[in-house]
Amino acid sequence: MPYIVTLPTRQMERIHDRLRLQLRLTKVLAARDQPVGPDIGPPMALVISEDTESSVDRRSRQLIWMGSVARHNTPGPTDKSVTIDPLRECMEVVPLDGDDGLVTLLEADLRNEFEQASLTGTASWCSREVWQALETGLRTRFPRLVPLIDWLLTQANPPVLESRDEADCAWQEQQDAVRSLLRIADFPLPSLNAWKRPDSRDAPYTAGIIPQPSENSLIDHDVRASGRAFGLDSDWMNGSGVRCDINVLWDSHGRRLEVTNVNALPLESRTGTDMIYYHVPTESFTLVQYKRLDPRKRAIRVDDRLRSQLDRLDRIAKLNSSPTQPHEWRLGSDPCFLKLAHWPEDTSRNPVEGLAPGMYLPVSYVQLLLKSDCTRGSQKGSEARLLGYEHAERHLVGAQFVDLVKEGLVGTVGTTREQLWSMVKRRVSQGQNVLVAEEHSSESAHDRQKRNRSRSPKAGAYVHKTYRQETIFDSEQ
């Protein structure tokens, strides 16, 4: 089912630059025009420009933008509005009217429906049948738009990850890590939201990411071999096989985010997921290890494996140096956190669209909790320890954690890139799925804080490239 937004060409020209910056659009939709029914199809959106000043008798329209409706809003007591996000510019001229126009492909009843939904200056919607006919025409006549259509359709209908499936559970954790990294680095979530299940259940989550199509003219860098580009060629050699997937994002201000997803062991042999954010200008990283809460009890039992993992995280914290400059000061000495994440048993009924709910706990705080009576099991005389919402009255939530990392208020001090990759290799050899993002930029600490605190719409223009490699891991390091 497509939503149709039709604007006069002159108005479209006035807002074109703003749309290119924001890559989203909100339009009022009359309450009586709200679609109903369970089978209304994907919430695609078509933004049309109409030449209303031409002397030609018939309409002259072009499809300028395409997108997916992310949410519905209620701006008033009677009206509704829709927000199209992501919104992407068509990469070629798509006429709707005239002998070669898409409208000519519609049968009479579908054409009449489309005409009523595309009145100038309005936002409305059409049936699934109209969209199917338009989609067929777009794919046939405009093959350059096929990757964009596929990308938007995947955004609109993402696969549901089931908490009862072992592979889906691993991908849930890695998906949440990807979204957390994008939030921290201030890149739009839709940039890596288009995803399909990888062919192999052992593959990293990022192996299923569908890159956003973009014009070749936007990519002004040399495409380098992934190993040489990210310093991996000399790191992982002479050992067992490793799967490594790399996605790279650039924004309009020159910042670059490299998201690398690595795993080595088969699915059944892995021990969990790590998320690592490394800010190159400040040589600082923050690590989050994921643990899944029991969906009913909303707690986990602390076993020997978790205690050993906490000890390893303590050793990672020792990479930290003491601050010598004001910008190196942190709120504490904890660069490592546990995220006790909560996914419902049936995620098809309650899909998690943003970050998964959960508790972010600094490792030193966890060690104190495990020495306190508040984490003792309920059975009399039991030495078992539990961690969950009932056992840690104070904890960080996702938004708080993201803001602390954004501002550089948590994380290591003076950690080199070589130390980071040495740690990544160890974590992979210990059976972790590892998602590490490196953010590169030339902005100062002041500029970074100013950008993070700005309430103006974020510049959303970016380029996305994907690198995939099968590499080798040195298990001795």
C-alpha positions as CSV (number, residue, x, y, z in Angstrom):
1,M,0.0,0.0,0.0
2,P,1.6,3.3,-1.0
3,Y,1.1,6.6,0.7
4,I,1.0,9.4,-1.9
5,V,2.3,12.9,-1.3
6,T,1.7,15.3,-4.2
7,L,3.3,18.8,-4.1
8,P,3.4,21.6,-6.7
9,T,6.8,21.8,-8.4
10,R,7.5,25.3,-7.0
11,Q,6.9,24.1,-3.5
12,M,9.0,21.0,-4.1
13,E,11.9,23.1,-5.3
14,R,11.7,25.2,-2.1
15,I,12.0,22.2,0.2
16,H,14.3,20.0,-2.0
17,D,17.5,20.9,-0.2
18,R,15.9,20.4,3.2
19,L,14.7,17.0,2.2
20,R,18.2,16.1,1.0
21,L,19.5,17.1,4.4
22,Q,16.9,15.5,6.6
23,L,16.0,12.5,4.5
24,R,12.5,12.3,6.0
25,L,9.2,14.1,5.6
26,T,6.1,14.4,7.8
27,K,2.7,15.2,6.2
28,V,-0.8,15.5,7.5
29,L,-3.2,12.8,6.5
30,A,-6.9,13.3,7.1
31,A,-8.3,11.0,9.7
32,R,-11.0,9.7,7.4
33,D,-8.2,8.6,5.0
34,Q,-6.4,6.4,7.5
35,P,-6.0,2.9,6.0
36,V,-7.6,0.0,7.9
37,G,-7.4,-3.7,7.7
38,P,-4.7,-6.3,8.4
39,D,-3.7,-6.8,4.7
40,I,-2.9,-3.3,3.5
41,G,0.6,-4.2,2.3
42,P,4.0,-2.5,2.9
43,P,3.8,1.1,3.9
44,M,5.7,2.5,0.9
45,A,5.6,6.2,0.2
46,L,5.8,8.1,-3.1
47,V,6.5,11.8,-3.2
48,I,5.3,13.4,-6.5
49,S,6.1,16.8,-8.0
50,E,3.4,18.3,-10.2
51,D,3.9,21.1,-12.7
52,T,0.8,23.2,-12.0
53,E,2.0,26.3,-14.0
54,S,2.2,24.6,-17.4
55,S,-0.4,25.5,-20.0
56,V,-0.8,21.9,-21.0
57,D,-4.3,20.6,-20.4
58,R,-3.4,17.3,-18.9
59,R,-1.5,16.7,-15.6
60,S,2.3,16.7,-15.6
61,R,3.8,14.8,-12.7
62,Q,7.1,13.1,-11.8
63,L,8.0,10.7,-9.0
64,I,10.8,12.5,-7.2
65,W,11.3,10.7,-3.9
66,M,10.5,7.2,-2.5
67,G,10.4,6.1,1.1
68,S,8.8,4.0,3.8
69,V,6.4,5.3,6.5
70,A,8.0,4.8,9.8
71,R,5.3,6.0,12.1
72,H,1.9,7.6,12.4
73,N,1.3,10.7,14.5
74,T,-1.7,12.6,15.9
75,P,-1.1,16.4,15.5
76,G,-4.7,17.3,16.2
77,P,-8.1,16.0,17.4
78,T,-9.2,14.9,13.9
79,D,-6.2,14.7,11.7
80,K,-3.3,12.2,11.6
81,S,0.1,12.6,10.1
82,V,2.7,10.1,8.7
83,T,6.4,10.4,8.9
84,I,8.3,9.0,5.9
85,D,11.7,7.8,7.2
86,P,13.8,6.7,5.4
87,L,13.1,9.0,2.4
88,R,15.4,8.7,-0.6
89,E,15.7,10.6,-3.9
90,C,15.0,8.7,-7.1
91,M,18.1,8.4,-9.2
92,E,16.5,9.1,-12.5
93,V,13.5,10.9,-14.0
94,V,10.2,8.9,-13.5
95,P,7.3,10.5,-15.4
96,L,3.8,9.6,-14.3
97,D,1.8,11.2,-17.1
98,G,2.1,11.2,-20.9
99,D,2.6,8.3,-23.3
100,D,5.5,6.9,-21.3
101,G,4.1,7.6,-17.8
102,L,3.6,5.0,-15.2
103,V,-0.1,5.8,-14.9
104,T,-0.7,4.3,-18.4
105,L,0.1,0.9,-16.9
106,L,-2.8,1.1,-14.5
107,E,-6.2,-0.4,-15.4
108,A,-9.1,2.1,-15.4
109,D,-10.3,1.4,-11.8
110,L,-6.8,1.5,-10.4
111,R,-6.0,4.6,-12.3
112,N,-9.0,6.4,-10.9
113,E,-8.0,5.3,-7.4
114,F,-4.5,6.7,-8.0
115,E,-5.8,10.0,-9.4
116,Q,-8.0,10.5,-6.3
117,A,-5.1,9.8,-4.0
118,S,-2.7,12.2,-5.8
119,L,-4.6,15.5,-5.7
120,T,-2.2,18.4,-5.7
121,G,-1.2,19.5,-2.2
122,T,-2.5,16.4,-0.4
123,A,-1.3,13.3,1.3
124,S,-3.4,10.1,0.9
125,W,-3.0,6.4,0.2
126,C,-3.8,3.7,-2.4
127,S,-4.6,0.0,-2.2
128,R,-2.1,-2.8,-2.4
129,E,-3.2,-3.5,-6.0
130,V,-2.2,0.0,-7.1
131,W,1.2,-0.4,-5.5
132,Q,1.8,-3.8,-7.1
133,A,1.0,-2.4,-10.6
134,L,3.3,0.6,-10.0
135,E,6.1,-1.5,-8.5
136,T,5.9,-3.8,-11.6
137,G,6.2,-0.8,-13.9
138,L,9.1,0.7,-11.9
139,R,11.1,-2.5,-11.9
140,T,10.5,-3.0,-15.7
141,R,11.1,0.5,-17.0
142,F,13.5,1.8,-14.4
143,P,16.0,-1.0,-13.5
144,R,18.3,1.5,-11.7
145,L,15.6,1.9,-9.1
146,V,15.3,-1.8,-8.3
147,P,18.0,-1.8,-5.6
148,L,16.3,1.2,-3.9
149,I,12.9,-0.5,-4.1
150,D,14.3,-3.7,-2.5
151,W,16.1,-1.7,0.2
152,L,12.9,0.3,1.1
153,L,10.7,-2.9,1.1
154,T,13.1,-4.6,3.4
155,Q,13.0,-1.5,5.7
156,A,9.2,-1.7,5.7
157,N,9.0,-5.4,6.3
158,P,12.0,-6.6,8.4
159,P,12.2,-10.3,9.3
160,V,11.0,-11.1,12.9
161,L,13.8,-12.5,15.0
162,E,12.4,-15.3,17.3
163,S,13.7,-15.5,20.9
164,R,13.2,-19.3,20.8
165,D,15.7,-19.8,17.9
166,E,19.4,-20.0,18.8
167,A,20.6,-18.2,15.6
168,D,17.9,-15.5,15.9
169,C,19.0,-14.9,19.5
170,A,22.5,-14.3,18.4
171,W,21.3,-12.0,15.7
172,Q,19.1,-10.2,18.1
173,E,22.1,-9.3,20.3
174,Q,24.2,-8.2,17.3
175,Q,21.3,-6.2,15.9
176,D,21.0,-4.3,19.2
177,A,24.7,-3.7,19.2
178,V,24.6,-2.3,15.6
179,R,21.7,0.0,16.6
180,S,23.6,1.1,19.7
181,L,26.7,1.9,17.8
182,L,24.7,4.0,15.3
183,R,23.0,5.9,18.1
184,I,26.4,6.6,19.8
185,A,28.0,7.8,16.5
186,D,24.9,9.8,15.6
187,F,24.2,8.0,12.3
188,P,20.6,7.3,11.2
189,L,19.3,3.9,12.2
190,P,17.8,3.3,8.7
191,S,21.4,3.3,7.3
192,L,21.8,-0.3,8.4
193,N,18.2,-1.4,9.1
194,A,17.6,-3.1,5.8
195,W,18.4,-6.8,6.6
196,K,17.6,-10.3,5.5
197,R,18.6,-13.5,7.2
198,P,22.1,-14.7,6.0
199,D,22.3,-18.0,4.2
200,S,24.3,-19.5,7.0
201,R,23.1,-19.6,10.6
202,D,26.8,-19.2,11.7
203,A,27.2,-15.9,9.8
204,P,27.4,-12.6,11.6
205,Y,24.4,-10.3,11.7
206,T,25.9,-7.8,9.4
207,A,26.3,-10.4,6.7
208,G,22.5,-9.9,6.1
209,I,22.6,-6.1,5.8
210,I,21.5,-4.7,2.5
211,P,23.6,-1.6,1.6
212,Q,21.7,1.5,0.7
213,P,22.0,2.1,-3.1
214,S,23.6,5.4,-3.9
215,E,24.9,7.2,-7.0
216,N,28.4,6.3,-8.0
217,S,29.3,10.0,-8.1
218,L,28.8,10.1,-4.4
219,I,31.5,7.6,-3.8
220,D,34.7,9.6,-4.1
221,H,37.1,7.2,-2.5
222,D,39.0,4.2,-3.8
223,V,37.4,0.9,-2.9
224,R,40.1,-0.9,-1.0
225,A,40.5,-4.5,-0.2
226,S,38.9,-5.0,3.2
227,G,41.9,-6.5,4.9
228,R,44.3,-3.7,3.9
229,A,41.6,-1.1,4.6
230,F,41.1,-2.0,8.2
231,G,44.4,-3.4,9.2
232,L,43.2,-7.0,9.3
233,D,45.5,-8.6,6.7
234,S,48.4,-9.0,9.1
235,D,46.3,-9.6,12.3
236,W,44.5,-12.9,11.5
237,M,46.7,-15.6,10.0
238,N,47.6,-19.2,10.4
239,G,44.7,-20.5,12.4
240,S,41.1,-21.5,12.2
241,G,38.6,-19.7,9.9
242,V,36.9,-16.5,10.9
243,R,34.0,-14.7,9.3
244,C,34.5,-10.9,9.2
245,D,31.9,-8.4,7.7
246,I,32.6,-4.7,7.5
247,N,30.1,-1.9,6.8
248,V,31.4,1.7,6.3
249,L,29.3,4.9,6.6
250,W,30.3,8.4,5.7
251,D,28.3,11.5,6.6
252,S,28.1,14.9,5.0
253,H,30.6,16.3,7.5
254,G,33.4,13.9,6.7
255,R,32.9,11.6,9.7
256,R,33.3,7.9,9.0
257,L,32.0,4.9,10.9
258,E,33.5,1.5,10.3
259,V,31.3,-1.3,11.7
260,T,33.1,-4.7,11.9
261,N,31.3,-7.9,12.8
262,V,33.6,-10.9,13.6
263,N,33.0,-14.4,14.8
264,A,35.1,-17.6,14.7
265,L,33.4,-20.5,16.3
266,P,30.2,-22.3,15.2
267,L,26.9,-21.0,16.6
268,E,26.6,-23.6,19.3
269,S,30.1,-23.0,20.6
270,R,29.8,-19.2,21.2
271,T,29.5,-17.6,24.6
272,G,27.8,-14.3,23.8
273,T,28.0,-10.9,22.1
274,D,30.4,-7.9,22.6
275,M,29.8,-4.4,21.4
276,I,32.8,-2.1,21.2
277,Y,32.8,1.5,20.3
278,Y,36.2,3.1,19.6
279,H,36.5,6.9,19.1
280,V,39.7,7.3,17.1
281,P,40.4,11.0,17.8
282,T,40.3,10.5,21.6
283,E,41.8,6.9,21.5
284,S,39.0,5.7,23.7
285,F,36.8,2.6,23.6
286,T,33.8,1.3,25.6
287,L,32.8,-2.3,25.7
288,V,29.4,-3.8,26.4
289,Q,28.9,-7.6,26.9
290,Y,25.4,-8.8,26.4
291,K,23.6,-11.2,28.7
292,R,19.9,-12.2,28.1
293,L,17.5,-12.0,31.0
294,D,15.0,-14.8,31.4
295,P,11.9,-13.4,29.6
296,R,9.6,-14.3,32.5
297,K,11.8,-13.9,35.6
298,R,13.7,-10.9,34.1
299,A,16.8,-12.1,35.8
300,I,19.8,-14.4,35.2
301,R,21.6,-16.8,37.4
302,V,25.3,-15.9,38.0
303,D,27.4,-19.0,37.2
304,D,31.1,-19.7,36.9
305,R,31.2,-18.7,33.3
306,L,29.8,-15.3,34.0
307,R,32.2,-14.8,36.9
308,S,35.2,-15.7,34.6
309,Q,33.9,-13.3,32.0
310,L,33.7,-10.5,34.5
311,D,37.3,-11.3,35.5
312,R,38.3,-11.0,31.9
313,L,36.5,-7.7,31.6
314,D,38.4,-6.5,34.7
315,R,41.6,-7.3,32.9
316,I,40.5,-5.3,29.9
317,A,39.8,-2.3,32.2
318,K,43.5,-2.4,33.1
319,L,44.4,-1.1,29.6
320,N,43.1,2.2,30.9
321,S,45.6,5.1,31.5
322,S,45.2,7.9,33.9
323,P,43.9,11.2,32.4
324,T,46.5,13.9,31.9
325,Q,44.4,16.4,29.8
326,P,40.9,17.8,30.6
327,H,39.3,16.0,27.6
328,E,40.6,12.7,29.0
329,W,38.6,12.9,32.2
330,R,35.9,10.3,32.7
331,L,33.2,9.8,35.3
332,G,34.8,6.6,36.4
333,S,37.4,4.0,35.5
334,D,34.9,1.6,34.0
335,P,35.2,1.1,30.2
336,C,33.3,-2.2,30.4
337,F,29.6,-2.8,31.0
338,L,27.1,-5.6,31.1
339,K,23.9,-5.2,29.3
340,L,21.2,-7.4,30.8
341,A,18.9,-7.3,27.8
342,H,15.2,-8.3,27.8
343,W,13.5,-9.8,24.8
344,P,9.9,-11.1,25.1
345,E,9.4,-14.8,24.4
346,D,7.2,-14.0,21.4
347,T,8.9,-11.2,19.5
348,S,6.4,-11.5,16.7
349,R,3.7,-9.8,18.9
350,N,6.1,-7.3,20.4
351,P,8.9,-6.6,17.9
352,V,11.7,-4.5,19.2
353,E,12.2,-1.6,16.8
354,G,14.8,0.5,18.6
355,L,17.2,-0.6,21.3
356,A,16.2,-3.7,23.3
357,P,15.1,-2.9,26.9
358,G,17.7,-3.7,29.4
359,M,20.0,-2.7,32.2
360,Y,23.5,-1.3,31.6
361,L,25.8,-2.1,34.6
362,P,29.5,-1.1,34.9
363,V,31.5,-4.2,35.7
364,S,32.9,-2.8,39.0
365,Y,29.3,-2.2,40.1
366,V,28.4,-5.8,39.2
367,Q,31.2,-7.0,41.4
368,L,29.8,-5.0,44.3
369,L,26.3,-6.4,43.7
370,L,27.6,-9.9,43.7
371,K,29.0,-9.4,47.2
372,S,25.7,-7.9,48.5
373,D,22.7,-9.7,50.0
374,C,20.5,-8.1,47.3
375,T,21.7,-10.6,44.7
376,R,21.2,-13.7,46.9
377,G,18.7,-16.3,45.7
378,S,15.3,-16.6,47.4
379,Q,15.9,-20.1,48.7
380,K,17.0,-20.3,52.3
381,G,20.7,-21.1,52.6
382,S,21.3,-20.9,48.9
383,E,24.6,-19.4,47.7
384,A,23.2,-18.8,44.2
385,R,23.4,-15.2,43.0
386,L,20.9,-13.5,40.7
387,L,21.1,-10.4,38.6
388,G,18.0,-8.6,37.3
389,Y,15.6,-5.8,37.8
390,E,14.9,-6.8,41.3
391,H,18.5,-7.1,42.3
392,A,20.0,-3.8,41.1
393,E,17.9,-0.8,42.1
394,R,20.3,1.6,40.2
395,H,21.2,1.0,36.6
396,L,21.6,2.9,33.4
397,V,19.0,2.6,30.5
398,G,19.9,2.8,26.9
399,A,19.5,6.5,26.4
400,Q,21.6,7.3,29.5
401,F,24.4,4.9,28.4
402,V,24.4,6.3,24.8
403,D,24.6,9.9,26.0
404,L,27.6,9.1,28.3
405,V,29.5,7.4,25.5
406,K,28.6,10.2,23.1
407,E,30.0,12.8,25.4
408,G,33.2,10.9,26.1
409,L,32.3,10.7,29.8
410,V,32.9,6.9,30.0
411,G,35.5,4.8,28.2
412,T,39.2,4.2,28.3
413,V,42.0,6.8,28.2
414,G,44.8,6.6,25.7
415,T,44.1,3.2,24.2
416,T,45.9,2.5,21.0
417,R,44.3,0.9,17.9
418,E,46.8,-2.0,18.3
419,Q,45.6,-2.6,21.8
420,L,42.0,-2.5,20.6
421,W,42.5,-5.1,17.9
422,S,44.6,-7.3,20.1
423,M,41.6,-7.3,22.6
424,V,39.2,-8.0,19.7
425,K,41.2,-11.1,18.7
426,R,41.2,-12.4,22.2
427,R,37.4,-11.9,22.6
428,V,36.8,-13.7,19.3
429,S,39.0,-16.6,20.3
430,Q,37.0,-16.9,23.6
431,G,33.8,-17.5,21.6
432,Q,32.3,-14.0,21.5
433,N,30.4,-12.5,18.6
434,V,32.2,-9.1,18.4
435,L,30.8,-6.0,16.9
436,V,33.3,-3.1,16.9
437,A,32.8,0.3,15.4
438,E,35.6,2.9,14.8
439,E,34.5,6.5,14.4
440,H,36.9,8.7,12.5
441,S,36.5,12.5,12.5
442,S,38.5,15.7,12.7
443,E,36.0,17.5,15.0
444,S,37.2,18.9,18.3
445,A,35.7,17.9,21.6
446,H,33.7,21.1,21.6
447,D,32.4,20.4,18.1
448,R,31.4,16.9,19.1
449,Q,29.5,18.2,22.1
450,K,27.8,20.9,20.1
451,R,26.7,18.3,17.5
452,N,25.5,15.9,20.1
453,R,23.4,18.5,21.9
454,S,22.0,20.2,18.8
455,R,18.2,19.9,18.6
456,S,18.2,20.7,14.9
457,P,17.5,17.9,12.4
458,K,20.6,15.8,11.8
459,A,22.3,15.8,8.5
460,G,21.4,12.4,7.1
461,A,23.4,12.3,3.9
462,Y,25.8,9.4,3.9
463,V,27.4,6.8,1.8
464,H,27.4,3.1,2.7
465,K,29.8,0.4,1.5
466,T,29.9,-3.2,2.5
467,Y,33.1,-5.3,2.6
468,R,33.0,-9.1,3.3
469,Q,35.9,-11.3,3.8
470,E,36.7,-14.8,5.0
471,T,39.9,-14.5,6.9
472,I,42.0,-16.5,9.3
473,F,42.4,-16.1,13.0
474,D,45.5,-16.7,15.1
475,S,44.1,-18.5,18.2
476,E,47.4,-18.2,20.0
477,Q,47.1,-14.4,20.4
